[in-house]
Amino acid sequence: MPELAEIPQQARERIAAIGSADVVICILAPGAQDRFNTVIADIRQSAPTLYPHLRTVLVHPADQSPPEAPPDPSFRLLPFPLFRSDTALDGAQRISAAYQSLFVVSRNLGARVTAAVVSDLETVTPEWISRLLRPALDLEFDLVAPCYAHSRFEGLLNSSIISPFTRALYGKRVQHPLGPDFGFSGRLVNRFLLNASATQASRPRSLASIAVDAVADGFEVCEANVGARRYPPTDWMNQSSVLAQILGPVFNEAEHRAPFWQRVRGTESIPLFGEEPHFGEESEPVDTARMIESFQLGCRNLEEIWGVVLPPGALLELTKLARIEPARFRMPDALWARLIYDFALGYRLRAINQDHLLRAMTPLYLAWVASYALELGSAAPDAIAQRLEQWSLAFEAAKPYALSRWRWPDRFNP
């Protein structure tokens, strides 16, 4: 966790010159220089209206220079070396490290609220950012999580695993627990810094810890409809590294927070602000035949690895599923929920290399995506939303199974 003394001298001098701020906005998003300039100009122009009488500091990567503008004591720019050049860090780890640096800056400026924007700048607007800040500014929420509009084949890793798994374990129905765009209160930023200092020697902090820490530590959490989000193109047949990078921290948090989530019963909704987002432009249809073939191949070649973490009953169900003709292929809801809990337990037990274990989930994930596409490829948005809720309820219904396996991994083997 970087302290201010570890921040480059030039950045420290800029922070000292600014002194303090009410609102800190940080741009972590990728984007061309022209679009970056436009977003900065729009935020600067809208700040007096969106945040009247508040001192606003906009933090941006040090290697991008916004256009010159007349001095404004209520709106300051802070170029900052947010991203580490350490090539050993993957994309998610670099974003997590940038968040930690942002928290140090925000604390030292004494900000009441902070917002971070990681999504592609092509869809980011000042209103998007304001929606992440207003619940914390006006209603004293501590964490504002985003809700996005996107097409039916985008964000499926979140829809199939991350959101229902997080919801069932921790009891709050956060739709996008990994953000990546968030709004924070000053109280929560201070807690994150304390948590990071206490755990840095034992485990790295990650995006997966943001919503979990806020919920488990009793902070007020809400959501905001921010608008459409542009996702990078998905290479469906090369998802193993994505699963390893994203699910590792999620399962790591489950292990760390087990004493908390084992006491949680049921789930509850959280406040949601803003107009409901609509599905964006449709993406290209997925190749379900190749996905099913990948699953069938996994059933033949990965049985030994799967057998380390899956009980015999689950392996039998997967074998039967692999024999179903493609047109009728459907992943049962209850089976899918139990599979995810099984792999989370396997990750905790470390019976095999954790990275190899997560990569071995790829054919199973593709099987779920194929099932989703075959069932909902032409469904209306409302039908998709209802079906996603059913998947989430399946995770809730299977939580007693997860508890039993977690507490007695050697004895519980259905």
Protein Blocks (a to p, Z undefined) as FASTA:
>chain_A
ZZfklpcfklmmmmmmnopafbdcddfbgcdfklmmmmmmmmmmmmmmmmghiacddddd
fkbccddddddfkbccddddfbacbfkbcfklmmmmmmmmmmmmmmmnopabdcddfbdf
klgcfklmmmmmmmmmmnopabdcddddddfkgoklmmmmmmmmmmmmnopacfblnlma
ccddfklmmmmmmmmmmmmmmoccdfklmmmmmmmnopacddddfbjcddddddfklmml
mmmmmmmmmmmmmmmmmmmmmmpgcjdddddedjddddddddddddfklmmmmmmmmmmm
mmmmmmmmpcfklmmmmmmmmmpcfklgccdfklmmmmmmmmmmmmmnomacfklmmmmm
mmmmmmmmmmmmmmmmmgcfklmmmmmmmmmmmmmmmmmmmmmmmmmmmlmcZZ
